[in-house]
Amino acid sequence: MTETRKPLILVTNDDGYHAKGIQSLVDSLKGLGEIVVFSPDKSQSGMSSAITVSTALRCRLVKQEEDLKAYICTGTPVDCVKLALNEFLDRKPDLVVSGINHGSNAGISVLYSGTVGAAIEGCVFQVPSIAVSLCEFQPDSDFSKAGEIALKIAQRVLIEGLPSGICLNVNVPAGNVKGIKITSQTQGKWVNEYFKSKDGSGRDVFWMTGNFENWEEDNDNSDEWALANGYAAVVPVKIDMTAHDFIPELKKWQW
């Protein structure tokens, strides 16, 4: 009789190995399978799908116990996924889970997020992948509810799978959560994105800040609406960025 292998789950993030969110995620997923953590050694927020091409990467094992190994890496979130899948794992994982991010990755933030970038990289390797974020920035944020939702979605994905090239971007509101809502990405953009100040020499410096301008506040099928109304928002994200519906029109152009 052949022994059934436990699912292999690769966990990463963009806040770094020592962040509270990834520790909460690992605690939530324990018991679901064999977990390998491969995480940046420091914060890599806002790195999207960036990769390291001009310097060598360094990695080391920092924890090993039953059904859990943890490595830290000097690279970006995508570097972590690539390196784990190419060099460190003895088989293709059944699932990639990235997070739990400290702060929202809803709306246009999906383009900038290292958390989502790591999940998209899982798609590139044809591994079902999930990005999970908690919409709160307090240092002592409670990640327990986001961990519960991550576990629930991970369990379902292991059963159902995901189509090739599609991952799930999951955002969880702070406080009580009414349930899970399948949504679209909210249309909008960040505005007032920089705060100007002076350095010690009186020269101008610019700090990233800003606020999200929602172009569809009444769209109750959007992720921002779901979050504002107490629901965890799940958006299926594609790695194919081709605007297929515009191709016929573009072919009419005269060159």
Residue pairs with C-beta under 8 A, 6 or more apart in sequence:
6 33
6 34
6 67
7 32
7 33
7 34
7 94
7 95
7 158
8 33
8 34
8 36
8 89
8 91
8 92
8 93
8 94
8 95
9 29
9 32
9 33
9 34
9 35
9 36
9 93
9 94
9 95
9 96
9 97
9 154
10 36
10 38
10 81
10 84
10 85
10 89
10 93
10 95
10 96
10 97
10 122
10 127
11 22
11 25
11 26
11 29
11 35
11 36
11 37
11 38
11 39
11 96
11 97
11 98
12 22
12 37
12 38
12 39
12 40
12 77
12 80
12 81
12 84
12 96
12 97
12 98
12 118
13 19
13 21
13 22
13 25
13 39
13 40
13 77
13 98
13 99
13 100
13 101
13 114
13 115
13 118
14 40
14 43
14 44
14 45
14 46
14 47
14 76
14 77
14 98
14 101
14 113
14 114
14 115
14 117
14 118
15 21
15 22
15 43
15 44
15 45
15 101
15 102
16 22
16 39
16 40
16 41
16 42
16 43
16 44
17 37
17 39
17 40
17 41
17 62
17 70
17 72
19 43
19 102
20 102
20 141
20 143
21 99
21 100
21 101
21 102
21 134
21 141
21 143
21 146
22 37
22 39
22 99
22 100
24 100
24 143
24 144
24 146
24 147
25 97
25 99
25 100
25 132
25 143
25 147
25 150
26 35
26 37
26 68
26 70
27 147
28 147
28 148
28 150
28 151
29 35
29 97
29 150
29 151
29 154
30 67
30 68
32 151
32 154
32 155
32 158
33 67
33 94
33 95
33 158
34 67
34 68
35 67
35 68
35 69
36 68
36 69
36 70
36 71
36 84
36 88
36 89
36 93
37 63
37 68
37 69
37 70
37 71
38 59
38 70
38 71
38 73
38 80
38 81
38 83
38 84
38 88
39 70
39 71
39 72
39 73
39 80
40 72
40 73
40 74
40 75
40 76
40 77
40 79
40 80
41 72
41 73
41 74
44 75
44 76
44 77
44 114
45 101
45 103
45 113
45 114
46 112
46 113
46 114
47 76
47 77
47 78
47 114
47 117
48 111
48 112
48 113
48 114
48 116
48 117
49 78
49 117
49 120
49 121
50 76
50 78
50 114
50 117
51 75
51 76
51 78
51 79
51 82
52 74
52 75
52 76
52 79
57 73
57 74
57 75
57 79
57 83
58 73
58 74
59 71
59 72
59 73
59 74
59 83
59 88
60 71
60 72
61 69
61 70
61 71
62 70
62 71
62 72
63 69
63 70
64 70
71 84
71 88
73 79
73 80
73 83
75 83
76 114
76 117
77 98
77 114
77 115
77 117
77 118
77 121
78 114
78 117
78 118
78 121
80 118
81 96
81 118
81 121
81 122
81 125
82 121
85 92
85 93
85 125
85 127
92 125
92 127
93 127
94 127
94 128
94 158
95 127
95 128
95 129
95 130
95 154
95 157
95 158
96 118
96 119
96 121
96 122
96 127
96 128
96 129
96 130
97 119
97 129
97 130
97 132
97 150
97 154
98 115
98 116
98 118
98 119
98 122
98 129
98 130
98 131
98 132
99 115
99 130
99 131
99 132
99 133
99 146
99 150
99 170
100 132
100 133
100 134
100 143
100 146
100 147
100 150
100 172
101 113
101 115
101 131
101 132
101 133
101 134
102 133
102 134
102 136
102 137
102 141
103 133
103 134
103 135
103 136
103 137
104 133
104 135
104 171
104 227
105 113
105 115
105 116
105 131
105 133
105 169
105 171
106 133
106 135
106 169
106 171
106 185
106 186
106 223
106 224
106 227
106 233
106 235
107 185
107 186
107 187
107 188
107 212
107 214
107 223
107 224
108 185
108 186
108 188
108 189
108 190
108 212
109 190
109 212
110 116
110 169
110 185
110 235
110 237
113 131
113 133
115 131
115 132
115 133
116 131
116 167
116 169
116 237
118 129
118 131
119 129
119 130
119 131
119 167
119 168
119 169
119 237
120 129
120 167
120 237
120 239
121 129
122 128
122 129
122 167
123 129
123 164
123 165
123 166
123 167
123 239
124 239
126 164
128 157
128 158
128 161
128 162
128 167
129 162
129 167
129 168
130 150
130 153
130 154
130 157
130 167
130 168
130 170
131 167
131 168
131 169
131 170
132 146
132 149
132 150
132 153
132 170
132 172
133 146
133 169
133 170
133 171
133 172
134 141
134 143
134 146
134 171
134 172
134 174
135 171
135 172
135 173
135 174
135 227
136 174
141 174
142 174
145 172
145 176
145 177
146 172
146 232
149 170
149 172
149 177
149 180
149 232
150 170
152 180
153 168
153 170
153 180
153 234
157 168
162 168
165 238
165 239
165 240
166 236
166 237
166 238
166 239
167 236
167 237
167 239
168 234
168 235
168 236
168 237
169 185
169 223
169 234
169 235
169 236
169 237
170 232
170 233
170 234
171 223
171 227
171 232
171 233
172 232
173 227
173 228
173 230
173 231
173 232
175 230
176 230
177 230
177 231
177 232
178 229
178 230
178 231
179 231
179 232
180 231
180 232
180 234
181 226
181 231
181 232
181 233
181 234
182 234
182 235
182 236
183 221
183 222
183 223
183 225
183 226
183 233
183 234
183 235
184 219
184 221
184 222
184 223
184 235
185 222
185 223
185 235
185 237
186 214
186 215
186 216
186 219
186 222
186 223
186 224
186 225
187 215
187 216
187 219
187 222
188 212
188 213
188 214
188 215
188 216
188 224
189 212
189 213
189 215
190 210
190 211
190 212
190 213
191 210
191 211
191 212
191 213
192 209
192 210
192 211
193 208
193 209
193 210
194 206
194 207
194 208
194 209
194 210
195 206
195 207
195 208
195 209
196 204
196 205
196 206
196 207
197 204
197 205
197 206
197 207
198 204
198 205
199 205
212 224
214 224
216 222
217 224
217 225
218 225
219 225
220 226
220 229
223 233
223 235
224 233
226 232
226 233
227 233
